Amino acid sequence: MKTLCVLASLAALIAVPTPGRAAAPLTLVAAENFYGDVARQIGGTDVQVTSILDNPNQDPHLFEVSPSVAREISAARIVVYSGIDYDPWMEKLLNAARSSHRKVIVVAPLGGRKSGDNPHVWYDVQTMLSYAAVLTDTLGAEDPADAAAFRRRLARFRASIAPVEARIAALRHRLTGTPVTATEPIFGYMFEALGMRNEDRSFQLSIMNNTEPSASDVAALETDLRTHKVKLLIYNSQVSDPTTLRMTKIAQAAQVPVVGATETEPPGQTYQAWMTGELDAVARALPP
């Protein structure tokens, strides 16, 4: 109810954009900074990008809309957000102030994901490649004069993702079937890409949904860690709660490797460097 009231008050701040394009760069607002980063790589100086969630110390699940967000949306020709309930504030804000001239890209469905699926779709490299392609088409339609430049940058982006895909393939060859776990399903799609066996999913979903895990789920994860049934624990380094902290301490005491993963792209990194760093951390935690 609080969110709906805030959105209703913010709707009045959003001016409907007028048709046509000014000489200035296209304005694009991304709900999350990894989508904004890809937009910068493909848009170059022809696109002005603003990312809403870009603070590495912020829990994205606790984000609340503000008047400044409404103003940024009002100036945007293109809006990008994840969808499938990860950033519902964006969908509600757009619905509160519709515009026939604003283009909206929802990323999760581009990878075949729907509501109820793991919402951390940016850990699926193929989904990000699909997003990059749709973004390029959208930019080209809005700015035909620079369409060829957008396509050239898309080709460079795809080439730069190839080493990430090669790294995934190499690790998959070595780590397929390795039992692993997490405090929440942030790394789930990468686990799948690496062929790893993700245990304790019920516990992970409870933490993601801000609900208390059942006693049996807690006991199962504790046992998996203490008995070394799982070989790695991934935790969300942007979320701190007593249950998560307790599980990481249990893993460390049992000498189960612990690796942190983030929900926003680290400052000063590209998407490619971010994913490579996460993969390298897994490789170091589970040496040959």
N, C-alpha and C positions, 0 to 999 in steps of 0.2 A: 504493500500500500504506500509506503514511504517513497519507493522508487517511482511509482505512477504519479504521485503528487509532484515530485521534483520534475519529472518529464513534462507534465502538463504546464508547469510554470516556465520551463525552458523553451517550450514550443513557440512561445510568443517572441522569443529572441531570434528565431531563425527566419531570416528573410529568404523567400523563394528566389533562386538565381534566375536571371534573365537569359533568354536564348542567345546563342552566338558566343563566339570566343573572342576575348580581348587579345591584344598583342602580347600580354604577359604570359609567362609559363602556365600550363595547366595546373590547377590546384588539386591535390590529392590528399585525403586524410585516411590514414590506416589506424585501425583500432589497436593493433599490436606492432611493435617496432620491427619485427622480422619481415612483415609484409611491406612496411615502409622502406626498409633497406632494399628489398628486391625492386621496389618501384623506383628508387633512386638509381639503382644500377641500370635499369632499362630506360628510365625516363631521362637520365642525365640532366643537363641544364634546362631541358624543355619542360620539366615538371617540377613543381614546388611541392615537397612532401612534408606532411606533419604526421607524427606518430603519437598516439594518445598514451598507450602503455609502454613506457620506455625506461622506467626506474627499476634497476636491478634489486633494490631493497624493498620493493612494493609487492604485496601479495595481490596478484591480479583478481583473485576471487573476491577481494574486499573493496574493489574500486567502485566509486560512486560518481555519477555524472555531475558536472558543474556548469555554470554559465560560460566559462571559457571554452569548454568542450562544445557547447551549443554554437558559439560563435565560429569555431573552427569548422564545424560541419556546415554552417551556413555559407562559408566561403568556398566550399569544396565542389569541384566539378565531378570528381570521382571519389567514392568512399569504398574502403575495403575493410571487411571484418571476417572473423573466423566462422561464426555460426554454430549450429547444433548446441546451443545453450551455453557456449563458453563466454560469450560477451553479449548477453541479452539486452544490456543497457543500450547498445548501439542500435539494435533492431527496433527497440521501443522508441528511441529518440527519432529515428528516421520515419517511423510510422506516425509520430506526433506532428511531423512537419513534412508532408510529402512534396515532392517536386518531380515534374515530368522531365526536367532537364538534367537532373543529377543521375549519374551512372553509378550503380552499386554492384560490387563484386563480393559474393559470399564464397569463401574458399572451400570450406569443408565438403559441400556437395560436388565440387570439381573432382574430388578424389573418391566419389561414391559413398561418402559418409552421410549418415542421417542422425536425427535426434536419438539419443540413447547410446550412440557409439562413443568411443573414447574421443573427447574433444581436442586432444593435443595433436592436431593433424599436421603441424609443422615439422614434427619428427618423422614424417613420411616424405622422403625426398621427392617421390613421384608426384605427390599432391602439390608440392611447391613448384615443380616444373609445369604442371598443369595451370597453376595460378599465373606463372610467368607468361605462358602463352596467351591466356585469356586477357591478362593485363595489356600485353603488347597489342592485341587486336583492339581493345577498348581505347587505348591511347591513340592508335592510328586512326580510329573512326572519329575521335574528337579533334585530332590535329593531323589531317591528311598530309600536310606539307612536311611533317617530320616522321611520317610512317616508316620510311626506309631506314632512318636512323634508329628508330625503335626496334626494327627487325634485326639490324646489325648488332645492337646491344643484347637482344635476346639470344642471338647465336653465341655471343661471347659468354653470356651467363650459362647457357647450356654446357659450353666447353669447360667452364670453371667448375661445374657440378660433377663432371666426369671423374675427377680424382676422388671425390667423396664416394661416388658409387663404387669405384674400384676398391676403396678402403673397406666399404661395407662387404663387398664380395669376398675379399681376402679374409676378413674376420669371420664371416659366416662359414667359410670353409673350415676354419679352426674351431669355432665355438658352437656350431650347430648342436642342439640338444642339451646344452649346459643349463642346469636349473638355476634360476635367478629369481629375485623378488624386488619389491619396491614398497615405499611407504604410500605412494599413490601412483596412478598409471601414467604419469607424465612421459615416461620413456617407452611406453607400450609399443608404439609403432616401430621404434628402432629395435626393440627386442625381437619383434616379428621379422624385421629385415635381416637381423643377424642370426635368425634361426634358433634363438634361445627359448627355453621353456620358462614362461613367466608363472610363478606360483603366488598363492595368497591374494588372488584378485579381489575377493570379497572385502578383505581388509583395505585394500587400496581404494576401492570405490567408496567405502565409508569415509575415509579421510578426505578424498576429493570432494565429496558432497557435504562435508562439515557435519557429519553425524558420528556418533560414538560407535566404534567397531564392537561387534558382539564379543563376549568373553571367549567363545570358541575360536573366533577368528584371531583374536589377540594371542591365545595360547598356541594356535597353529603356527603363527609367524615366529613366536618366541622359540618354539621347538625346532622349526626349520633352521633358524640361525644358530642355536646352541649346538645342534647335532651336525651342522655343516651339510644339511640336505641341500641348501642353496649355496652357491659359490660367490654371490655378489648381491649387495643391497644398493639400490639406487634410491636417493632421497631428494625431495624438492628443497633446494637450498634457499628458496624464497619464502618458504612457509615454516613457521616455528610453532609447534604445539607440544604439550607434554608427552603425548603418545608417540609422536614421531621421534622426539629427542630420546625417549626411552629405548625405542627400537634401534636407533643408531648406536647407542651406548652398548646395548646387548651384542650387536654385531661386532663392534670394535673389541669388546671383551672376549668374544669367541674367535677373534682374528678372521672374521669374514670381511673381505674388502668392502669398503663403503665409498661410493662415488656420488657426488652432488650433480644434479641437473637443474637447469633453470627454465622458467617459463617465458622469460624475455631475453632477447639477444643482448649479450654483454656489451657495455660501452666500447666503442672503438673497433668492434669486430664486424665482419660481414657474416651473412648467413653461412657461407661456405666455411669460413674459419671457425665459426661457432660449432657447426656439426663435426668438423674435423677434430676440434678440441675434445668434444664429448666422446668421440670414437677412440681417440688416443688415450683418454682416461680409462675407458673400459679395457683397452689393450694392455695398459700398464697394470691394472688391477688383476688381470687374468693372463699372466705371461705364459708363453709356450712351455 
